[in-house]
Amino acid sequence: MGQKEKWGRIALSASDRESTRPPLSCHWRSSHIWLHDTLMSDQSPSLAPTNSGELRAKASGSYVQLRSIYFGADALRPGRLVPGRITVLIDRDPEFSVEGQLDHRGLLSGMARLYSTLGLQDGDEVVAALPSAGIGVSTLVVVGTTPSRGPYLAGVPVQNPLHATSDLASALVFERRALRHIHIEPFRPESLNHWEPETETDVYMAFGVLAEFTDFRYCCGASIELLRRLGADYSAQTKPDAILIDRRSDQYLMAEWKMRSADYRLNHKPEDVDVLVCWTDEEQDRSILPSVVLPLREIARKAAEVALQR
């Protein structure tokens, strides 16, 4: 097989595509449509409805740095993709699957694994096939690159730099300390109907997603330097965690983050802050709490039910 026929339609010239290229065929893979080019396969899967076209994008400049691919408005035309979570597959690689986020401009983010697997570099063009119109508006299949890259061309997958050598791999904390490999539910908006935080940092992450469903928006962290510029002296007490803005009045509010409202009493007095942001609110003695307590768990469950599901 010639170099231009190794992987993906993009390697064919325009005249080749018009005169020699067999039709695209596909079969079902789980809940996605898995597309195959019969030019590159000895098998002949059953024919399915015609795909709704190709999308092309260049991995260049800031998009490479942000591990994103910009398909633009062309990806959002009727019958194509819709903004939200997108599953990306690679043609002829049944083991590859990654989820990204497509915004209203046609920018697909979260593609670090795709960049690594295909070895994408600045200036490369990515070609993706769309499933049949009206069936797979949340699935995209990469069918080629220019220049041709990928595990099927190079013979071996592109390695993650962290795992490029055994020395580096053994330096990773999980391997060095022989930690157990268990499933840890990753944080993402779609998981908020069952996800639970492990630390206060997780509560920050949850607020970042849920703030639009509250009366507050995040301004910034309350650093010692910022508090000094504000003329606030916290030398004799624990400082607040952050500053919020009240959406109703545009006023600045001092805020504290805790996993549980009952933890607030450990290092704060009621008058220290305006808002306590927590995951659960089980404190019975309300006199030890600030005037506003914002428990995120119930907001998360409701938001996941009515607003965050794609």
N, C-alpha and C positions, 0 to 999 in steps of 0.2 A: 504494500500500500504506500502510495506517495506521501511526502510530508504534508502536502496540502489537504490530504484526505484523512489524516490521523484522527482528528478530534474536532468535532463541531462544524457547523455550517459556515462559520465566518472564514474558514480557510479556503473555501471555494471561490473562484472568480465568478463575476456576474454571468459570463457566458456559460460556465460550467453549471451554474445553478439552473439556468434556463433550459439547458439541453440534456443534462445527464442525471440530474439529481432526482432520486426517487421521492415519493411523497413521505411526509412525516407520519409516523404511526405511533400509537401509544397503548399502554395498558394501565390498569388501576394498580396503585401501590398504596395500600392502607387507605387513608382518607384523602390522599392526594392523587393527582394525575401525573403519572411518570412518563415523560416523553422520550422516545428513542428515535434516532435517525437511522433508517434502514441502510443507509450508505455505510454505516460504521458497525453494523451488527449482522452476524450470520443468521440470526433468528428472524422470523417474520411475525411479530405480534399482530393481533387482530386490529383492523382499522377502527378508528374512533372518529368522532366529529372533528372537523377541521379546526386547527388552533386559530386563535384570534390575532396572531401576528407575533412579530419579534420586537424586542426592546433592545436598544443599544446605548451604551454609556461608556465614557472614558473614566478610568481611574487616574485622576490627575490632581496635582496640587494639594489643596487643603483636604480634599475628599480622601486621599490616601492617608493623611495624618489622622483624620477622624474615623477611619475604617468605615467609610460610607460610600455609596454609589448613587450618583445623581442621574435618574432616568428622566426627570422633568415631567412636564404636563402630559407628554405623550403616554405615559404610563397610567394616567388617570382618566383617559377618555372612556366614554360609556362602553361597557363590555370588557373592560380591562381590569386593572387592580383598583382597590379602594383603600384609602388611608387606614392605617391600623397595623396590627400584627401580620407579618408576611412570612410564610415558610419558604425557604430557598433550598432547592435541591440541585444536585449536579448530575447531568446526563451521564449514564453508564457508571455511576457510583452509588449503589443502593444503600451504602452505609452513611452517606453524608446527608445531614439535615441541620439547618440552622434557622433560628427565628430572628427577624429584624423588625424595625418599626419604620413604616412608610408614612411620611408626613404629607401635608396638603400641597406641597410643592413638587413632590416626586422624589424626595431624598430618602433613600433607604439606608438606615443606620444599623449598627450592631453586626457588621459584616467582618469582624476580625478573623473568624475561623475561615471564611471564604477567601480572604486575602492570603492567609497562611497556606491553605490547601492548594490554591492555584498559583501561589507565588506571584501575585499581582504586583506590578510595579508602575511607577508614574508614567502615564502615557498609554498604558494598555487599554484596549477596548474590550468590554464585556458584552456578550450577546446572550440574551435570555429568551426563552420561548414561553408563551402564555398558554395556559390550558384552554379548553373550549369555552367560548363565551358563555357567561352565566353559570358556569360550573365551579371554576376554581379561582374566584376573585381574591383569594388570599394565598395563592401558591404561584411560585415563579421557578423556572428550571433553567439553570445556566447551561447552554449548549456549546459555547465556544469562547475563545479569546483571540485577540490579535495583539502581539504575536502569539502563536499557539503556546499555551502553558498548561500545566496541570499534571497530576500524577500519571495520567495515561500517556502523556507525551514524554515526560522526563524519565519514566520508568519507576520512579520512587516518589512518594509524597513529599511535599515541602515540609520540613520539620519546624516545629515551634522552637525558637531560640532557647527557651528554658529547658528543652528536652533534646537539644542538638547533640550533646555528649553525655556519656554516663556520669561524668564528674558533675556536670551541672544538674542532672536529674537527681543525683544523690544528695545534692546540696539543698534541695527543696525540703522545707520543714516537714511536710507530710511523710516524705520518704525517709529523711534522716532520723526522725523520731518514731518511725514505724507506726504511724497513727492508723487507726481503723478506717477503712473505706466504707462509710455508711452514706445513705442518702440524706442530704441536707437540702431542705426546700429553699431554693433561691428566691430572693425578693424580686417581685415584679408586680405590676398593677393587677394583672389577671389572677394572681394568687391571693389577693386580699380577702377572699371569701373564706379562707382557711388558714392563711399564713399567720404565724405568731412570732413576735420579736424575741431575740435572745439577749440583746443588750440595749442600752439607751441609744446607741448609734442607730439601731434599727428603727427606733421610734422617730428619729430625725428623718430617715429615709421615707417612712410612711407618711409623715406630715408633708414632705415634698410632693407626694402624689395626691394627698387628700386635701391640701390647703384650699383648693378651689371650691371645695364643698363646705367650707367653714366661713366664719366672719373675719378671718385673719389671713394675711399674707406675710411671708417671710421677708425680713429686711436684711439682717446680718447677724453674725455672732457678736456677743457682747465681750469683746476683748478688754483687757486691762487698759490698753492704750486708748481705745475708743471711749471707755468710761471716764478716763482721765480728761479727755477732750470735752466730754459732756459736763465735767465738773462734779462727777460722782465719786465719792470716796468709799470704797469697799474694803479698806484695809482691815477693818475689824469684823467683817462678816463675809459670808460666801457670796460671790458675785452671781448675777443671773447668767443664764446660758446664752440668751439671744434677745434680739429686739424684733418685735412683730409690728405690723401696721394694721390698725382696725379698718376694715374695708368700709364701714359705715360712717366713720368720722375722719379717716386719714390721720388719726393720732398714733404716735409711737407708744408702744407698750413693752414693758419689761416682761420677759417670759422665762420659765424654767421647764426643763424636760425631765421626766422621770418615767420609769417603766410602770410603776404603780403609784397612785396618789398617796398611799400610805407612807411611801418613802420620803415624801416632801418634808416631813417633820424632822428628819435626820439632820438636816443642815440649813433649814430655812424657817423664817417666821412668816406669818400670813402677809405682812406688809412689805415683804421683800420684792415681790413681783406682782404684776397685774394678772398674768395668765399662767396657769399650770397646764402644760401639754403632757398627757400621759397616755399609756395604752389602755389601762383599766383603772376605774375609779371605784375603789372599795372602802375608802376611808369613811368611817362612821362619824367621827368627830369633825364636823365641818368648820369648827372654830379655828382649827390649826391650818386651814387651807386659804389660799388667796380667793378673792371674790369670784373669779372665773376659772373653772376647771374644764378642760377640753379632753374628754376621753376618746381616743381615736378608734378603739376596737369596734364600737358599734357603728361609727361612721364608715369604717372600712367595709364592714359586712354589707351595709346598705348600699354603699357606692359600688361595690363589686356586683351587687345584684341588679342595680338599675342603670348604672352609668359606665362602668369600666369594661364590661364584656363587649367584645367586638362581634 
